[in-house]
Amino acid sequence: MNEMTTVSYQQHAYSEGAKTLLARKPALFINGEWVASSHGETIAVEDPSSGQVVSHIADASVADTDRAVAAARAAFDDGRWSGLAPIARERIMLRLADLIEAHGDELAELEAIDVGKPKSMAGVVDIPGAVSHIRYMAGWAAKLGGETLQPYTMPNSGMFSYTIKEPVGVCAQIVPWNFPLLMACLKIAPALAAGCTIILKPAEQTSLTALRLADLIAEAGIPAGVVNVLTGYGHISGDRLVKHPDVDKVAFTGSTEIGKLINKNATDTLKHVTLELGGKSPVVVMPDVNVAETAPGAAGAIFFNSGQVCVAGSRLFVHKSIFDEVIEGIAATAPFWAPRPSLDPAAHMGPLVSKEQYDKVLGYIEAGKRDGASVAMGGDAPSADGYYVNPTVLVNVNPQMSVVREEIFGPVVVAQRFEDLDEVAKAANDTCFGLAAGIWTKDLGAMHKLASKIKAGTVWGNCHAMIDVALPFGGYKESGIGREQGRAGIEAYLESKSVIIKL
Ligand code: NAP
């Protein structure tokens, strides 16, 4: 019997610790205090493994948002954080990283309950990733500085010129639901290292770990008002943050559609804006690969985190000589990727995050079939409860189909054949996105040629989604503006001031 039909979709019992956290009174974290929202409204929290409501979070109003901005503004202007010695900022950030690590199991469980991702996956990807971002950026706090410069048109004697790096100021950081804690830490880490203050707005579907992070932020000794956490709706509190005159920078990760809107809305106050947006990343498989290794790699590139990954390898291009073999190899991974409840220790893939996402993904699969695509694997939902979608491969697709052009953000890959390098480079670039790409080959010449032809912020060779905080990350084309991580990531939170003094 097919293993996928024998899985139990019953979510496992929550730990006592998780039950206590889920029972907390809905509150916003403003100026170091837990406060109710001004209108008392809340938002239901669902476990996508069961579809059950398991908690409630506060719904921040415009008035609450203004309060959080005022707190962050005051904390920035009086220098309670930026005025600390860099070694003090570094030490406090390292303490925060240690606390996140110490609470790793609890945070992984919360992420599993909230997002539907397997707890085991959150424990080895999301939590260590969050810790790494804070540890790496903590090191930058003590390594920032300008330079002494010799002006070009002025005499050397009698003039003294230098640059200083200063924090940008109050930052609104708006994050999506696919890696909630990891995205929150990726955002706050460079801002804290630079000396900025923050209003963090997690996605309304997945705010639990951001709220727990606020506890740890206070415990680590980050002063009140430096990091504020607002749960609520993007079109209300998020929109207010983007337009607020006292916010100096908006850092956004999310869909291209909302990213474009935010870019427009931030224009009136000319804020600094960085955007990490959607993708439709190509994975190119050359004829010389070991199929037994590459097919599971291509499967992992799309099915990890139920395909809800900005860099998901959602367009697969396989050389025509090995196309059938690779598709069979991917189909053979179905039992491994069969969706299971997020707290099932055997789960490698969980449900999708919400009913909305479930309907959207199944809608794309149906549209693909209507347009003439064939299902080589999956293509359906295995359970009436929860938001599970089976890992899916669509073949016989063409570049005009919505499944090929649009970001599905689910466990669905479209597979196409190619004959030569130029043809596949052109096909890989036939998209409005440019976030990432994967190339699988032993031919180093082909690897480098293709890596230079593909328009994407990150290119992987013989692996996928290997993201490291030391390397800049961001998108070409409609996948974003700016870079996060590495030196570029900290510089995005700094202003440069030139000082020219006549002695
Ligand atoms: P989304 O719908 O764009 O939402 C992202 C965040 O923006 C949420 O916190 C949302 O709040 C908020 N928001 C919504 N409308 C807003 C508005 N008018 N003003 C200000 N904020 C607003 O994205 P998502 O569905 O959560 O996440 C999936 C998308 O993120 C995919 O496209 C994926 O590719 C992208 N992503 C990109 C990267 C990257 O690094 N490039 C990484 C991860 C994900 P509410 O949810 O509360 O409405």
Residues whose N, C-alpha, C, O or C-beta is under 5 A from the ligand:
A	BS01	NAP	I174 V175 P176 W177 K201 P202 A203 E204 Q205 G232 Y233 G234 H235 G238 D239 T253 G254 S255 T256 I258 E276 L277 G278 G279 C310 S479
